[in-house]
Amino acid sequence: MTVRTRVAPSPTGDPHVGTAYVALFNLAFSRSQGGSFVLRIEDTDRARSTVRSERMILDSLRWLGLEWDEGPDVGGPHGPYRQSERGEIYADHGEKLLAAGHAFRCFCSSERLDAVRQAQQQAGETPRYDGHCLGLSADDVERRLAAGEASVVRMKVPEEGLCRIDDLFRGVIEIDYRQVDMQVLIKSDGMPTYHLANVVDDHLMQISHVIRGEEWINSAPKHRLLYDYFGWKAPILAHLPLLRNPDRSKLSKRKNPTSIEFYRRMGYLPEAVLNFLGLMGHSMADGREQFGLAEFVDAFSLERISLGAPVFDLEKLDWLNGTWIRGLDDDAFADRVAAWAFNRENLMRIVPLVRERTERFADLVALAGYLVGDDRKLSADSFEGLDLQADEVLEVLQFVLWRLEQVPDWERETLVDVCTSLARAMDIKIRSLLGPLFVALSGRPVALPLYDSMVILGSEVTRARLRDAMQVLGGVSKKQAKRLEKRFRDLVAASAETGGKEEEKGR
């Protein structure tokens, strides 16, 4: 068997360390077996996928030293490698499932589906589609399609029985079909969902082993059914343990920075980050903890993967990064520091902000230190003297954070619009909203122009500092979070309504 593995990130945000973790293990296995490693972009979510996010993913993986044999930028015999460019392939396979009776058209509205799921949850049942459109006749379907009714294509699922999944790490996993939803395969806009595209692509790209996170175990029965429906041999499955926070909860950006770009921006060496990810669930036969990519590949063995929850321990990463740094000679150290922050490209982004404020070059450290490193020394006292009370400051930070998490393009104009529209919706002055942001990002009430600073810091560092500031102020309890979420939803709805009325006036 020729070993072919893949990583398939979705370009809908900052590149996640979990993507690098899965990519590393897939690359190491394929290389150790003399096989091929494929990168595929799963961008069927047209509303959230961005070119910027795809570019950041490719750049971040390459920064770590992970190179693929086939992909959207290097080509290969099984392209295209972007799912958005494979629409006809998925439509054709969707039609094959319909013709064979393995899928059906569903015309249910979102309101009906929400009501069904809510009733199932209240009854203590597993939320799943209730088969309302399963019995529609071919004539009914054609009539409703001809009338222009919106529909999706759903897969059929056995009403009873067990699905047995062979997992390379876990043995046989049994899942009752009554827990498996009749998954949407083709959305109403004609685009496939992850499940159909994933199976079709893995088969057509001849992927031999699917090594992915354990969060996908519950999707395995859907994928197995699709392989059976198409009459294809399924690839070998292996589900890696999830990365965990120190408290053993699933790794999340609310407790740890999760973007590769954050660690790159904060001065971690790519060798150290990759080394650290290699320790997540895999051990070297000789017990050593420091190793390079080539050494990891040479020693890699699926048998040495542990299913214990690997902890993403930043103290361990700091220690490991320090070990790699101390292994550099003076010239290499200077080169790495220059490549990290003190290069002309980075300097030219800061110069327009500091030139008119500089009397001595020595002033640059005080002016722009927070843009290069992180010299903030935040405390609750740092936020005193602002226009808002402590609870209002916390609310502003949370609302800005939530809005920034929805920003697809990290550009100055977008950031200006986010803050001004949010201040308007909250009925506060823009300076009152920006005050807490200045402190959170720079550690001081007055700093270099805020929006330009946010652009230079980047999306993940900006959001990480807002989260850090919220923790300094005591954090948000579950009770507070529910109240804030409701107020935030109301503000967003009111803002959208106001924007719609203003647009109507302008016509």
N, C-alpha and C positions, 0 to 999 in steps of 0.2 A: 504493500500500500504506500502510495506517495502521500506524505503528510502535508496537508495544507490547512493553515489556521488563519484566523482573521480577527480584526477588531473593527467595530462598526459604531463609531460615535455619532451622536446627533448634534448638529451645529446650532444649538439653541441657547448657548450661554458660554460662560468661561470654561476653558478646558479643565476637566476634573481630574484630580489625582487618581480616582478610581479607574478612569479610562487608561491612564498610564500604567496602573497596576495590572489591569487585564491585558493590555498590549504587551507589557514586559513578559508575562508568563506565556502568552501565545507565541511571541517571537522566540523566546528561549526554547520552547518545546520544538517548534518547527526547525529552528537552526540546529538543535541538537540531533535531529533526525534527518538532516539533510533535505528538509522540505522547503516550502514557500510560505511567506507571511503576507497577507493581504490587508489593505486598509480600504474600507468601504464607508462612504458617507451616507447616513440614513437621514435624509432631509425631506421626508414626505410631509412633515409638519410645516406647511408653507407659511403659516402665520408667524411662526417663531424662528424658523431657520434663517440664518443670515450668512452672507459671504464673509463678513468679518469674523464670525465665530468659527467658520470652517478654516479660515486662514490661521487663526490663533491656535486651533487644535493641531494643525500640521506643523506650525512653527514650534509649538511647545514639545510635541513628541520628538521632533528633530533635535531640539535643544537638549533633550535628555539622551540623545544618541540612538534613538529607536528609528530604524529605517525599514521601509516596507519594499517588497519585491514587486507588488502590483498596487495601483491606487489611482485616484483621480488625476494626480499631477505627474505620475510616471507612466501611466498607461498599463497595458497588459492584454493578454488574449481573451479575457472574460469581461471586458468592459461593456457599457460604461460603469464606472464605479461610484457614481452618484445616483441614488434612487430616484431623484427627481427627473433623471434622464432615461428612466426605464419604464415609464408609464404604460406604454403599449404592451410590454412584456407582462406586467401584472394584470392589465385588463384582459388579456388573452387567457391567462390562467384562471382568472375569476370566472370567465365565461365557461371554461372547461368544467369547473366545479358545479356551476349551475346546471349545465347540460347533463352532467352525470348524476344529478340529484344529491350532491354532497353539500350544497349551499342553497340559499333561498333569498328572495327579495323581502325586505322589511320596510314597511311604510310608517312605522310608529313614530309619533312626535316625541320630542325631547320631554315635553310636559308629561306625557303618558308614561314614559320610561322612568322619569323621576318619581312619579306617584307609585309605580309598581315596586321600585327598589325601596322606597320609604316604607311601604307596607310590609315588605319582606323583612326589613331590618327590625321593625316593631314586633314582628312575629318571631324574631330570633332565627330567621332563615338566612342562608347564604344568598346575598343579592345576585341575581342572574336574570337574563332575559326569560320571559315566561312563555315563549313560543306563540305569541298572539298571531303572527303572520305566517307561521309555519304551514298552516293548512290551506292557504290561499290557492285557488285553482290557477292554472296557466292563463285562462281567459281573464280572471280578475286581475292578475298581475299585468297583463298586456293592456287592459282597459285603463288601469290606474297610471301606468307609464305613459300611455298615449294622452292622458289628461294632464300630464305634466307634474304629477305628484312626485315629491322628492322621496328617494329610497336609498337604502344601503344594502350591501350583500353580506349576509351572515352565514357562518358555517354551521352545519348540523353537528350535534353532539349526541352520543348514545344516552338514553334516558337512565340507564343503570349499568352496573358493572364497574370494574376497576381498570384503570390504565396503569400498566407496569412500565416504568422508565428505568433503563439501565444507566447508572451513573458510574463513571470510572472511579470516583472517589468514595461514593456512598453505597455502592451496590444497587440493589433493586429498590426503587421508590414506588409505592403504590398510592394512587390518588383516585378517589371515587369520582366517577363522571358526574354525579349529582352536584359536585362542587365546581364543575367546569362550565363557564358561560358560553352561550352561543355567540362567539366572538364576531364583531364586525370585521370583515375582510376588505371590503371596498367602501370607502366613505361616500357620502352623497355628492361630493365634488369630483368623484372619479378617482381620487388618490387612494392607494392601498394603506392599510394600517401596518404597524410594525410586524404583526404576526405573519401575514401573507407575504409581504416583501422579504422578510427575514428568511423564511423557508425557501421561497423561490430562488432568491439570490444564493443562499448557501448551496443549493443543489446545482444551479447553473455554473457557479464558480468552483464547483468540485471541492468544497470544504470537507475535509475528512474528520476533523475534530472541532467541536464547538466548546471552547473553554471560556466560561462566563461566570458572572457572580451568582451566588445562590438565590438572589431575589428573583431570578427567572425560573426557579424550579416549578412554581405553580403554573407557568405558561407552557411547560414541557408537554402536557397532554394535548394541548391545542396544536402544537407543532407536530407531535407524533401523529395525530389524526390527519393532518394535512399531508404528511409524507405518505401515509397509507392511502389516502384518497387519490393522490397522484400516482401511486404505484412506484414510489422512489425508495431507495435505501436511505435510511436516516444516518447522519453523521454520528460519531461517538460523542457522547455528552460528558462533560466534567464541570461541576459547579464549584467555583472557588469560594472560600469563606469571605464574608463581608468585612470590610475594614470597619473598625470600631473606635469610638471615642474612649478615653480612659475610664469612663463610667460604664463601658460595655454597650452603650447605645450605638445605633447605626451612625457612622461618620456623617456629620452634617455641618454645613457652613455656619450654623448658629453656635456651634461649640468649638469648631476648628476651621481655619481657612482651608478650603478644599480646592482652590484653583491652582494649577501648576504655575500660572503667571504670578501668583502671590509669592511663591517661594523663589522664583526667578528674580522678581523685583526686590526681594528682601536680602538678596546676596547669598543664597544657597548655591553650592556647586552642583551642576547636573549629575556628576558622578555620585555625589553623596545622596541626592534625592533618589536616584535609580537604585543605589545600594540599599537605601532604607526600604524602598518598595520591595526589593528582592527578599528582604527579611520577613516580609508580611506573609507568613504561611509556608515558607520554604526554608530549609536549613541546609547548610553546607556539611558535607560528610565529615570534614575535619573540625567543624565547630566554629570556624572563624567568622567574624562579623563584618570585616571590611574586605570588599572584593569589587572588581570592575565587571563590566558587562561581559567581556570575553570569558572571564573566569566563571561567571555565573552560568553562561551558556554551556561551557565545557562540563560543568558539574551538575547541570540541571537534570532532575529526574522527577517524574510525576509521583513516584513512590515516596518522595521526601516532602510532599506537601501535607501540611497538617490542617485539619478541619477546625482546630481551635480558633476562637475569634481573635484575629490579629489586631493589636492595639496600635493606633496611630498616635504614638507618644512623641510630642514635639521636643521634649527634653532629650530623648534618645536621638532624634534627628539632629538637634543642635550639637550633641556630642559627636555624632558621626561626621557632621559637616566640619566641625573643628578638627577632627582627625585628618580629614582629606586636605583641609587648608594647611595644616602644619606639615603635610607631606610635600608641599610645593617648595621649590627653591625660590630665591629672591626674585629672579627675573619672571618666573611663572606667576608668582604672587602678584607682582606689579601688573603683569599683563591681564590677569583675571580681574583685578580691581578696576583697571581702565575699561575693560570690556563690560563690566557690570554697570558702572554709573559714570565714571569720570572719562567719558569719551566725548568727542565733538558733537555727535548727534544728540546725546542727552543734554549736553551743555547748551546747545542752541535752542532747546525748548525752554530752558530756564532764563537765558540771557535777557529776552525781552521783558521779563517780569522784574529783574533785579538791577538792570543797568542804571536806570534813573534813580535808584534808591541806594546806590553804592558810592561810598566815599573812599573806602579802602577795600582791597580784595579780602582782607581779613573779615570784613562785614558779611561776606557770602555765607559763612558757616551759620551765623545767627539768622540771616534772612531766609536761607533756603535749605537749612539742615533737615527740616522735616520732609522735604521733597526727595532728598537723596537717601537718607536713612530714616530713623524714627527716634528723634530726640525728645519726644513728648513725655512729660511726667504728669499724667492726668490724675486728678482727684476730684471728689465732689466739689471742693472749693474752687476748682478751675472754672466752674460754670456759674459762680456767683457774680452778681453785678450785671447780668443780662436782663433783657426786658421781660423775661418769662420766669414763672415759678418752676421749682424743680420737677413737679409732675408734668408741667407743660413742656419743659425741655425734653423730658423722656418721650413724650408724645410726638414732638417734632422729629426727634431722631428716628423713632420707629416708623413714622409715616414716610419720611424721606427715604429711609432704607427700603421700605416696601415698594415705593415708587421706583427707586433706582434698580431694584431687582427685576423690574419689568422693562427696563430700557434696553433695546436691542443694539443701538448704535451709540457708542460712548463719545459723543461730540459736544463741543461747548454749547452750541445752540440748543441741543436737546436738553442739556442739563439746566440751562437758563429757563427753558419752558417748563420743565418738571418743577422747579422750585417756585417760580412765579405763579403757576396755576395752582400749586398746592397751598401757597400762602393765601391766594384769593379764596380757595375753597374753605380754608380754616378761618378765614376772616381775620387774619393778622397781617401786620406790616411785613414786607419782604425782609427788612433788616432784622425783625424779630425772629424770623425763621432762619436766616443765615447766621445769626450770632452763635447758636449752639454748634453749627457745622464748622465754623472757623475754629472753635475750641477743640472739637472732636478730631479734626484733621491735622491741626498744627500745634495744639497744646496751648494756644494763646488766643485772646479775644480779637486781635487784629493781626492779619498776616498778608501774604501776597494775594493777588486777586483769586478769589475762591474758585470760580469755575475753571480758570486756567490750571489752578492747583489740582483740581479733581481730574482733569484730563491727563496731566503729567503723572499723577499717582496711579491712574488706571482704575478700572471698575472694581477689581477684587480688593485692592489695598484700601480704596475709599470705603467700601462696604465693611471691610474687616475693622477699620478704625471706628466706624459708627457703632458696630456691635460692641467693640471694646469700651467705647464711651458709655454705652447703655449699661454695661456691667459695672463700670465705675460708679454709676448713679444708683446702683442697687438692682439693676435688671428688671425684667417684667415678669410678674407672677402669672400663673395660668388664668386666674380670675381677671387680672388686668388685661391679659392678652385677648380674652374673649370680648371685653368691653372695647378695647382699641380696634379689634378686627371689625366689629359692628360699626363703629364710628368711621373707620376708614372706608368701608364699603359704601356707607351713606354719602361720604364726601365724594368718592369717585363717581357714584351715580348722579349726585347733584351737579358735579363738575361737567359730566357728559351731557346732562340735560341743558345746562347753561350754554355749553359750547354749541349744542345743536340749535338752540334758539338764536344765538348770535350769528350762526351760519345762515339761518333762515332769513334773518334781517338783512344780511348782506346780499341776498339774491335780488 
